Amino acid sequence: MRFALKRVANRERGMLRDRQPVLRGKLWANVAFATGKAGGTWHVDLATNTWTRVTYPSGSPAALAYDVVADSKNNMYGMQMNNDKIWITDGKTLETVWYDFPTKGAGCRRGHIDSQDRLWCGVFNGNGLAMFDPKTRKITEWKAPTPWTRPYDAQFDDKTYVWTAGMDNDFAVRLNTQTGEFTEYLLPHETNVRHVEVQKSGDLSSLWLGDQHGGTIIRVEPLAP
């Protein structure tokens, strides 16, 4: 296994933040863990500066998101690591549908949408990866090979590989979605990862990640499949 690691110093401490695309003049925003008036998921009309809080019918499953991402149609995918469901809120009607994980007891923490509008996310408490396909309405799961990997975030390179990392065992991890094979890359120092970004250009994709507590940016660049 051959790969290169590059580290870029950063004087300011902090973590990389998710940014949702602005589609048709609408933006999704989420305030995680807040239970007051500001808490929850919001649909923002930028032209009128109208903020609409997403509400759910009485008796609906829990939908207090930790992370939200939008697909190409501006539908919102919600996830929470202590909720074994993924939910989708329609970008036009604001109606929500929930989908159950095959494995109970753990949900996704953060994720990304791929070019096919599929959600890829890190199953933090379940120590794995998950993919939701809106065509089949099914969730597929992969278990990480090493305990305490606890994937925080995940992104697919739109070819073969999905990348992930976490805050507990200092590994960056790549999954071959065609074979199910995992490759683990030991990071150069103790690293607290809460966001991943995949560089999709080139023959092989590479991974950019930020160290929440170390003030560095790291690139994992495979030199061979």
Sequence and secondary structure as in RCSB ss.txt:
>XXXX:A:sequence
MRFALKRVANRERGMLRDRQPVLRGKLWANVAFATGKAGGTWHVDLATNTWTRVTYPSGSPAALAYDVVADSKNN
MYGMQMNNDKIWITDGKTLETVWYDFPTKGAGCRRGHIDSQDRLWCGVFNGNGLAMFDPKTRKITEWKAPTPWTR
PYDAQFDDKTYVWTAGMDNDFAVRLNTQTGEFTEYLLPHETNVRHVEVQKSGDLSSLWLGDQHGGTIIRVEPLAP
>XXXX:A:secstr
  EEEEEEE SS          BTTEEEEEETT  STT EEEEEETTTTEEEE    TT      SEEEE TT  
EEEE TT SEEEEE TTT  EEEEE SSTT  EEEEEE TTS EEEEETTTTEEEEEETTTTEEEEEE SSTT  
  EEEE SSSEEEEE SSS EEEEEETTT  EEEEE SS   EEEEEEE  SSS EEEEEETTT EEEEEEES  
